[in-house]
Each structure stands twice: as C-alpha cells, then as structure tokens.
Amino acid sequence: HSMRHLPRLALAAVILASLVSTSATASTMYRYKDSNGRMVISNTVPSESTTRGYEILNDKGRVIQVIAPAPTEEELADRDAQKKRKQALEEQRREDAELLRTFSHPDDAVKALRRKLQELESISQLKRGNISVIESQLQEQQSKAADLERSGREVPDNLRNRIDRLRSQILDIEREISAQSQETQSIREAFEDKIERLEELTGQERTLELNPPTTSSEVSDKP
C-alpha cells in the first residue's frame, strides 16, 4: 500500500534501481579451473579455486578482469631473491659512491692503509716494550723468591701475589697484541678489497706497494 503513495517518478526510480541491481548480480560470472583442471563458469568462485586465478565475465561472456593466481613457493622465493639482488646492487652503488668520495685514485687508498698499518705497528711496539719492562720486574721478583727459598725461608704471600700479578699482566698484553694482529689482518684485507674496487671504478691501477716503506729514501705518504 505504501507504494501507492509514492510519486510516479520516485516509484520508477526504485523499480529501475532494483532492476539494475538484479541485472548486475545476474550478469557477473566467473570462469575458473576446478581441482581437476576443468574450466568452469559460475556466478561464484569456490575459495579453493581463487588461488588458481580466475576471470570475471560480463553478460556477453567477455573477460572484463583477470585475477592472477596466487604465487607458488618457487615464485615467492624467486621474488625474494630478486629483491635481495636489487638491495645488494643498491648497497654496492652506495658503497662505490662513498669510496670515490674518499679516494680519487687507488694509490690514495694504499697510502691510507700504510698510515693505518704504521699506527697499529707503533701501538704493538709500545705493548711489546711494556712486556719487556714487566718481564724485567718479574725476573727481579722471581730472583728474590729464589734467594729466599735457597736460604730456607718461606716466600711471603705478598711476593707470590706480586709475581702472579706480573705474569697475568704479561698474558693480558700478549692477548691484546694477538687481537690487534687479527684486527690488522682484517683491516689489510678490507683495504685490499677497496683498492681492487677502486681500480675497477677508476680504470687505474695502484703504483704503490701495500706495506709501509721501510727505508727513509722513499717519499713520505702523508698528505
């Protein structure tokens, strides 16, 4: 009865909207392959078929949209590998740009390596000098302990503790020198990689030896 009270134009609009909605619903069809690989056309797509991809058809049976199948594990792995390769290339470009900002020629990197090696060697020499000093102190304390033992007297605890402490100091410094030696090797290898990369980027080869000069006849590298 309520329809009778609607103006004719409004009533026509309601009927038209209803027809359009019904027509749109009826005209939306899907084409997909079922689990047996057979092509199916239906107004719905089972959830298990959506992963295989499907097509949306209009009322004339023409494809108006293609929904791609879900990627396989291999495709996902390939995408991930491509992404990682792209990230690696971008990182390489950044590193190359930074390298060229720091060194304009492979020899510049060689000079920087030499300065670093000389610095580390100076530190090692100081530590070896400290070991020599402590070893002298240790020998002195050990001689005192030996004299006491020869005379039949007991070595006091403070003297034993002093000897143990000096030995421990020597071991600590030796460990530091060993760790620094490993650090030096890592630095050398990193610089060798940089120098080789600079040769590739600049098209120029280094003309200097990697090791610092050992004779005063060579010209100083300092900038």
C-alpha positions as semicolon CSV with decimal commas, in nm:
position;residue;x (nm);y (nm);z (nm)
1;H;0,000;0,000;0,000
2;S;0,288;0,234;0,072
3;M;0,392;0,216;-0,297
4;R;0,066;0,382;-0,394
5;H;0,159;0,696;-0,204
6;L;0,499;0,736;-0,380
7;P;0,517;0,988;-0,662
8;R;0,537;0,824;-1,002
9;L;0,896;0,941;-1,067
10;A;1,017;0,811;-0,732
11;L;0,841;0,480;-0,792
12;A;1,005;0,449;-1,131
13;A;1,347;0,518;-0,977
14;V;1,301;0,246;-0,716
15;I;1,196;-0,006;-0,980
16;L;1,487;0,090;-1,207
17;A;1,739;0,061;-0,924
18;S;1,602;-0,281;-0,837
19;L;1,627;-0,396;-1,197
20;V;1,984;-0,265;-1,234
21;S;2,090;-0,436;-0,912
22;T;1,933;-0,764;-1,018
23;S;2,082;-0,734;-1,366
24;A;2,432;-0,656;-1,230
25;T;2,416;-0,951;-0,994
26;A;2,294;-1,184;-1,262
27;S;2,547;-1,064;-1,522
28;T;2,859;-1,115;-1,303
29;M;3,003;-1,450;-1,394
30;Y;3,336;-1,614;-1,322
31;R;3,546;-1,855;-1,522
32;Y;3,799;-2,073;-1,342
33;K;3,954;-2,417;-1,333
34;D;3,840;-2,662;-1,072
35;S;4,062;-2,906;-0,883
36;N;4,053;-3,144;-1,180
37;G;4,168;-2,877;-1,421
38;R;3,829;-2,845;-1,593
39;M;3,711;-2,498;-1,696
40;V;3,401;-2,388;-1,504
41;I;3,175;-2,085;-1,549
42;S;2,970;-1,989;-1,245
43;N;2,835;-1,686;-1,059
44;T;3,061;-1,774;-0,763
45;V;3,419;-1,887;-0,718
46;P;3,497;-2,154;-0,456
47;S;3,767;-2,041;-0,212
48;E;3,996;-2,329;-0,311
49;S;3,982;-2,211;-0,675
50;T;4,073;-1,848;-0,605
51;T;4,438;-1,942;-0,554
52;R;4,447;-2,080;-0,908
53;G;4,326;-1,749;-1,050
54;Y;4,005;-1,674;-1,236
55;E;3,840;-1,441;-1,486
56;I;3,542;-1,210;-1,443
57;L;3,300;-1,208;-1,737
58;N;3,032;-0,961;-1,842
59;D;2,681;-1,054;-1,950
60;K;2,810;-1,123;-2,302
61;G;3,073;-1,366;-2,180
62;R;3,365;-1,133;-2,243
63;V;3,653;-1,114;-1,997
64;I;3,649;-0,781;-1,816
65;Q;3,908;-0,863;-1,547
66;V;4,169;-1,129;-1,487
67;I;4,261;-1,225;-1,132
68;A;4,609;-1,374;-1,137
69;P;4,675;-1,699;-0,949
70;A;4,846;-1,684;-0,612
71;P;5,225;-1,713;-0,648
72;T;5,384;-2,051;-0,583
73;E;5,657;-2,106;-0,325
74;E;5,914;-2,107;-0,605
75;E;5,781;-1,777;-0,741
76;L;5,785;-1,626;-0,393
77;A;6,143;-1,746;-0,343
78;D;6,240;-1,601;-0,683
79;R;6,081;-1,268;-0,595
80;D;6,265;-1,266;-0,264
81;A;6,593;-1,346;-0,442
82;Q;6,533;-1,066;-0,694
83;K;6,457;-0,824;-0,411
84;K;6,778;-0,920;-0,233
85;R;6,978;-0,882;-0,556
86;K;6,830;-0,536;-0,607
87;Q;6,911;-0,439;-0,248
88;A;7,267;-0,569;-0,291
89;L;7,312;-0,364;-0,610
90;E;7,181;-0,052;-0,438
91;E;7,413;-0,111;-0,144
92;Q;7,706;-0,162;-0,384
93;R;7,623;0,166;-0,559
94;R;7,618;0,348;-0,225
95;E;7,949;0,192;-0,122
96;D;8,106;0,279;-0,458
97;A;7,989;0,641;-0,431
98;E;8,131;0,668;-0,078
99;L;8,456;0,504;-0,188
100;L;8,502;0,753;-0,473
101;R;8,425;1,043;-0,240
102;T;8,701;0,922;-0,006
103;F;8,966;0,815;-0,260
104;S;9,009;0,950;-0,612
105;H;9,286;0,701;-0,704
106;P;9,381;0,351;-0,581
107;D;9,711;0,491;-0,454
108;D;9,518;0,718;-0,214
109;A;9,373;0,407;-0,051
110;V;9,718;0,245;-0,041
111;K;9,854;0,549;0,143
112;A;9,566;0,537;0,391
113;L;9,635;0,166;0,450
114;R;10,004;0,235;0,507
115;R;9,927;0,503;0,764
116;K;9,690;0,269;0,946
117;L;9,943;-0,015;0,946
118;Q;10,214;0,217;1,078
119;E;9,980;0,336;1,352
120;L;9,896;-0,019;1,458
121;E;10,260;-0,124;1,446
122;S;10,352;0,168;1,674
123;I;10,091;0,053;1,925
124;S;10,224;-0,304;1,908
125;Q;10,579;-0,182;1,969
126;L;10,464;0,009;2,277
127;K;10,293;-0,303;2,409
128;R;10,598;-0,518;2,342
129;G;10,804;-0,256;2,526
130;N;10,564;-0,281;2,819
131;I;10,611;-0,657;2,821
132;S;10,990;-0,614;2,836
133;V;10,957;-0,381;3,135
134;I;10,722;-0,618;3,316
135;E;10,945;-0,917;3,237
136;S;11,237;-0,737;3,399
137;Q;11,026;-0,672;3,708
138;L;10,915;-1,034;3,707
139;Q;11,272;-1,163;3,688
140;E;11,364;-0,939;3,979
141;Q;11,076;-1,067;4,193
142;Q;11,146;-1,429;4,096
143;S;11,513;-1,383;4,196
144;K;11,403;-1,258;4,537
145;A;11,176;-1,558;4,578
146;A;11,455;-1,795;4,469
147;D;11,700;-1,637;4,717
148;L;11,451;-1,684;4,999
149;E;11,392;-2,047;4,906
150;R;11,768;-2,118;4,887
151;S;11,814;-1,972;5,232
152;G;11,540;-2,197;5,363
153;R;11,299;-1,915;5,430
154;E;10,937;-1,913;5,317
155;V;10,836;-1,686;5,031
156;P;10,584;-1,432;5,168
157;D;10,235;-1,417;5,016
158;N;10,274;-1,057;4,900
159;L;10,579;-1,157;4,694
160;R;10,396;-1,456;4,543
161;N;10,098;-1,233;4,465
162;R;10,326;-0,977;4,300
163;I;10,480;-1,247;4,079
164;D;10,138;-1,382;3,982
165;R;10,015;-1,032;3,902
166;L;10,315;-0,959;3,678
167;R;10,267;-1,286;3,492
168;S;9,899;-1,207;3,446
169;Q;9,984;-0,861;3,309
170;I;10,218;-1,015;3,052
171;L;9,950;-1,262;2,940
172;D;9,693;-0,981;2,910
173;I;9,922;-0,771;2,691
174;E;10,012;-1,073;2,477
175;R;9,640;-1,135;2,421
176;E;9,597;-0,770;2,323
177;I;9,880;-0,797;2,072
178;S;9,728;-1,115;1,928
179;A;9,385;-0,949;1,894
180;Q;9,543;-0,645;1,733
181;S;9,728;-0,869;1,490
182;Q;9,395;-1,019;1,381
183;E;9,248;-0,668;1,353
184;T;9,543;-0,562;1,139
185;Q;9,486;-0,855;0,905
186;S;9,114;-0,770;0,877
187;I;9,195;-0,405;0,801
188;R;9,450;-0,507;0,538
189;E;9,200;-0,739;0,368
190;A;8,927;-0,471;0,374
191;F;9,163;-0,217;0,219
192;E;9,278;-0,466;-0,044
193;D;8,913;-0,508;-0,146
194;K;8,869;-0,130;-0,159
195;I;9,184;-0,084;-0,366
196;E;9,077;-0,355;-0,609
197;R;8,732;-0,198;-0,640
198;L;8,884;0,145;-0,697
199;E;9,094;0,002;-0,978
200;E;8,773;-0,126;-1,139
201;L;8,582;0,201;-1,089
202;T;8,859;0,439;-1,197
203;G;9,023;0,220;-1,461
204;Q;9,360;0,297;-1,296
205;E;9,598;0,062;-1,119
206;R;9,786;0,126;-0,797
207;T;10,155;0,206;-0,832
208;L;10,249;0,169;-0,463
209;E;10,323;-0,138;-0,252
210;L;10,072;-0,212;0,021
211;N;10,329;-0,237;0,302
212;P;10,461;0,086;0,455
213;P;10,806;0,192;0,330
214;T;11,091;0,060;0,546
215;T;11,365;0,293;0,422
216;S;11,396;0,668;0,459
217;S;11,474;0,701;0,090
218;E;11,106;0,658;0,000
219;V;10,899;0,973;-0,017
220;S;10,655;1,028;0,271
221;D;10,292;0,941;0,200
222;K;10,143;1,197;0,431
223;P;9,905;1,438;0,256
